[in-house]
Amino acid sequence: MSALDAVILIFGGAAAGFINTLAGGGSAITIPILNEMVGITTANGTNRIAILAANMGAIVGFQRGDAVPWKRLAPLVPPTVVGAAVGAWAATETSPDVLRKVFGAVLLLVALSVVARPSRWVEERDASLHEPWRFLAFFAIGFYGGFVQAGVGFLLLAGLVLGGGLTLVTGNAAKVVLISAYTPVALLLFARAAQVDWTVGAVLAIGQLSGAWIAAKLAIARGAAWIRWVLVAAAIVAAVRLFTA
């Protein structure tokens, strides 16, 4: 790895960490970079090192702002982690191309929902998603996160905000906790399949951690209304990239 590669990884990681913490789709930045350095198969696993570092850093930022809804979050951890484990195992065996196209359509629907019904993304409400649908929904989201990861933040925000009744601030805080919970499991499975480059992932993690820390502080300071427009822009850009990849 050259000095130029390290600089690209750090700056690309910082941008991805920022976007992932506020919305999702940061892997649309990091995966192409990693693809050029280590190949697409290893890129999916290597990316998880930086994702883990960034989300753990974001948790610290959100917790300092007392924004993590731990009680409402706890029941969502088991189905998300189990789903991610199954998804990561499947990713070591299959290609994610078809799933990416389907997810592109989901991203556009999320962006439309944010624009058409903004109050549902800003105001806290009682949870509308109950068992067994809650378990199934977060198992499916976890599966996608373990399988592809790119853009899973959008799905988690949809489940946490629209289904769980959280705001975009508390939803983002809950999102980074869930990703931090399942990523070690996914990383282990990719490592067992020899699909992780630890050196490249560590350098990328430096950038992602920095971007995530800044984003968490801005989310606390500026609130949900500002995050809403970041979410819309990120969803549209990620969807277009997925359709044209």
C-alpha positions as CSV (number, residue, x, y, z in Angstrom):
1,M,0.0,0.0,0.0
2,S,1.5,3.3,-1.1
3,A,1.3,6.7,0.7
4,L,-1.2,7.8,-1.9
5,D,-3.4,4.8,-1.3
6,A,-3.4,5.6,2.5
7,V,-4.4,9.2,1.8
8,I,-7.3,8.1,-0.4
9,L,-8.4,5.6,2.2
10,I,-8.4,8.1,5.0
11,F,-10.3,10.9,3.1
12,G,-12.7,8.4,1.5
13,G,-13.3,6.8,4.8
14,A,-14.0,10.2,6.5
15,A,-16.6,11.0,3.9
16,A,-18.2,7.6,4.3
17,G,-18.2,7.7,8.1
18,F,-19.9,11.1,8.0
19,I,-22.6,10.0,5.6
20,N,-23.2,6.6,7.3
21,T,-23.7,8.2,10.7
22,L,-26.3,10.7,9.5
23,A,-28.0,8.5,6.8
24,G,-26.4,5.6,5.0
25,G,-24.8,4.7,1.7
26,G,-21.2,5.5,2.7
27,S,-20.1,2.2,1.4
28,A,-20.9,3.4,-2.0
29,I,-17.7,5.5,-1.5
30,T,-15.5,3.0,0.2
31,I,-16.4,-0.2,-1.8
32,P,-15.1,1.2,-5.2
33,I,-11.9,2.4,-3.5
34,L,-11.4,-1.0,-1.9
35,N,-12.3,-2.8,-5.1
36,E,-9.3,-1.1,-6.8
37,M,-6.9,-2.1,-4.0
38,V,-8.0,-5.6,-2.9
39,G,-10.8,-6.8,-5.3
40,I,-14.5,-6.8,-4.8
41,T,-14.7,-10.0,-2.8
42,T,-12.2,-8.9,-0.2
43,A,-13.6,-5.3,-0.3
44,N,-16.9,-6.5,1.2
45,G,-15.2,-8.0,4.2
46,T,-12.4,-5.4,4.6
47,N,-15.0,-2.6,4.7
48,R,-16.4,-4.1,7.9
49,I,-13.3,-3.1,9.9
50,A,-13.8,0.5,9.2
51,I,-17.6,0.3,9.7
52,L,-17.1,-1.2,13.2
53,A,-14.6,1.5,14.2
54,A,-16.8,4.3,12.8
55,N,-20.0,3.1,14.5
56,M,-18.4,2.6,17.8
57,G,-17.0,6.1,17.6
58,A,-20.4,7.5,16.7
59,I,-22.0,5.7,19.8
60,V,-19.7,7.7,22.0
61,G,-20.7,10.9,20.4
62,F,-24.5,10.1,20.6
63,Q,-24.2,8.9,24.2
64,R,-22.6,12.2,25.2
65,G,-25.6,13.9,23.9
66,D,-27.9,11.4,25.8
67,A,-29.5,10.4,22.5
68,V,-29.2,6.6,22.6
69,P,-32.6,5.0,23.4
70,W,-31.2,1.9,25.1
71,K,-34.6,0.5,26.4
72,R,-36.3,0.7,23.0
73,L,-33.2,-0.6,21.3
74,A,-32.5,-3.7,23.3
75,P,-35.3,-6.0,21.8
76,L,-34.0,-5.2,18.3
77,V,-30.4,-6.5,18.9
78,P,-31.0,-10.3,18.7
79,P,-32.9,-10.4,15.4
80,T,-30.6,-8.0,13.8
81,V,-27.4,-9.9,14.8
82,V,-28.9,-13.3,13.9
83,G,-30.0,-11.9,10.5
84,A,-26.5,-10.4,9.9
85,A,-24.8,-13.7,10.7
86,V,-26.9,-15.5,8.1
87,G,-26.4,-12.7,5.6
88,A,-22.6,-12.6,6.0
89,W,-22.4,-16.4,5.6
90,A,-24.5,-16.1,2.4
91,A,-22.3,-13.3,1.1
92,T,-19.3,-15.5,1.2
93,E,-21.1,-18.0,-1.1
94,T,-23.1,-15.8,-3.5
95,S,-23.0,-12.5,-5.6
96,P,-25.0,-9.5,-4.2
97,D,-25.7,-7.9,-7.7
98,V,-29.4,-8.7,-7.8
99,L,-30.0,-7.6,-4.2
100,R,-28.3,-4.3,-5.0
101,K,-30.8,-3.5,-7.8
102,V,-33.7,-4.3,-5.5
103,F,-32.3,-2.1,-2.8
104,G,-31.9,0.8,-5.3
105,A,-35.7,0.8,-5.5
106,V,-36.0,0.7,-1.7
107,L,-33.8,3.7,-1.4
108,L,-35.9,5.8,-3.7
109,L,-39.0,4.9,-1.7
110,V,-37.3,5.9,1.5
111,A,-36.3,9.3,-0.1
112,L,-39.9,9.8,-1.3
113,S,-41.3,9.0,2.2
114,V,-39.0,11.6,3.8
115,V,-40.1,14.3,1.4
116,A,-43.8,13.4,1.4
117,R,-44.3,12.9,5.1
118,P,-41.5,14.7,6.9
119,S,-43.2,14.8,10.3
120,R,-42.9,11.0,10.6
121,W,-39.2,11.3,10.5
122,V,-38.9,14.3,12.9
123,E,-41.4,13.6,15.7
124,E,-41.1,10.8,18.2
125,R,-44.1,8.5,18.4
126,D,-45.1,5.1,19.9
127,A,-43.8,2.1,18.0
128,S,-46.1,1.0,15.2
129,L,-44.2,-2.3,14.4
130,H,-45.0,-5.0,16.9
131,E,-44.1,-8.7,17.2
132,P,-43.7,-10.9,15.3
133,W,-43.3,-8.3,12.5
134,R,-40.6,-6.4,14.4
135,F,-38.5,-9.5,14.7
136,L,-38.9,-10.4,11.1
137,A,-38.2,-6.9,9.9
138,F,-35.0,-6.5,11.8
139,F,-33.9,-10.0,10.9
140,A,-34.3,-9.1,7.3
141,I,-32.5,-5.8,7.7
142,G,-29.7,-7.6,9.6
143,F,-29.5,-10.1,6.7
144,Y,-29.0,-7.3,4.2
145,G,-26.4,-5.7,6.4
146,G,-24.4,-8.9,6.8
147,F,-24.8,-9.7,3.1
148,V,-24.0,-6.3,1.4
149,Q,-23.8,-3.6,4.1
150,A,-23.9,-0.8,1.5
151,G,-26.9,1.4,2.4
152,V,-28.1,-0.7,5.4
153,G,-28.4,2.5,7.3
154,F,-31.4,3.6,5.2
155,L,-33.2,0.4,6.0
156,L,-32.4,0.6,9.7
157,L,-33.6,4.2,9.8
158,A,-36.8,3.3,8.1
159,G,-37.4,0.5,10.6
160,L,-36.4,2.6,13.7
161,V,-38.2,5.8,12.7
162,L,-41.2,4.6,10.7
163,G,-41.7,1.3,12.6
164,G,-40.1,2.1,15.9
165,G,-41.4,5.7,16.4
166,L,-37.9,7.2,17.0
167,T,-36.8,10.6,15.6
168,L,-34.0,10.9,13.1
169,V,-31.6,11.8,16.0
170,T,-32.5,8.9,18.3
171,G,-32.9,6.7,15.3
172,N,-29.4,7.4,14.1
173,A,-28.1,6.7,17.6
174,A,-29.9,3.4,17.7
175,K,-28.7,2.6,14.2
176,V,-25.0,2.8,15.0
177,V,-25.6,0.6,18.1
178,L,-27.2,-2.1,16.0
179,I,-24.5,-2.0,13.3
180,S,-21.8,-2.1,16.0
181,A,-23.6,-5.2,17.5
182,Y,-23.7,-7.3,14.3
183,T,-20.5,-6.2,12.5
184,P,-18.1,-8.2,14.6
185,V,-20.0,-11.4,13.7
186,A,-20.0,-10.5,10.0
187,L,-16.3,-9.6,10.2
188,L,-15.5,-12.9,11.7
189,L,-17.3,-14.8,9.0
190,F,-15.6,-12.9,6.2
191,A,-12.2,-13.4,8.0
192,R,-12.8,-17.2,8.1
193,A,-13.4,-17.1,4.4
194,A,-10.1,-15.2,3.9
195,Q,-11.9,-12.1,2.6
196,V,-10.4,-9.4,4.8
197,D,-7.3,-7.3,4.3
198,W,-6.5,-6.1,7.9
199,T,-3.9,-3.5,7.0
200,V,-6.1,-1.7,4.4
201,G,-9.1,-1.9,6.7
202,A,-7.2,-0.4,9.6
203,V,-6.2,2.6,7.5
204,L,-9.7,3.1,6.2
205,A,-11.0,2.9,9.8
206,I,-9.0,5.9,10.8
207,G,-10.9,8.0,8.3
208,Q,-14.3,6.6,9.0
209,L,-13.9,7.1,12.7
210,S,-13.1,10.7,12.2
211,G,-16.1,11.3,9.9
212,A,-18.5,9.5,12.2
213,W,-17.4,11.5,15.3
214,I,-18.0,14.8,13.5
215,A,-21.4,13.6,12.2
216,A,-22.6,12.5,15.6
217,K,-21.7,15.9,17.1
218,L,-23.5,17.7,14.3
219,A,-26.6,15.5,14.7
220,I,-26.9,16.4,18.4
221,A,-26.3,20.1,17.7
222,R,-28.6,20.6,14.7
223,G,-31.4,18.1,15.3
224,A,-33.6,15.9,13.1
225,A,-34.9,18.5,10.5
226,W,-31.4,19.0,9.2
227,I,-30.6,15.3,9.1
228,R,-33.7,14.8,7.0
229,W,-32.2,16.5,4.0
230,V,-28.9,14.8,4.3
231,L,-30.9,11.5,4.3
232,V,-32.8,12.5,1.1
233,A,-29.7,13.5,-0.8
234,A,-27.7,10.4,0.3
235,A,-30.6,8.0,-0.6
236,I,-31.0,9.4,-4.1
237,V,-27.2,9.4,-4.8
238,A,-26.8,5.9,-3.5
239,A,-29.9,4.6,-5.4
240,V,-28.6,6.1,-8.7
241,R,-25.2,4.5,-8.1
242,L,-26.7,1.1,-7.4
243,F,-28.8,1.2,-10.6
244,T,-25.9,2.2,-12.7
245,A,-23.2,0.0,-11.2
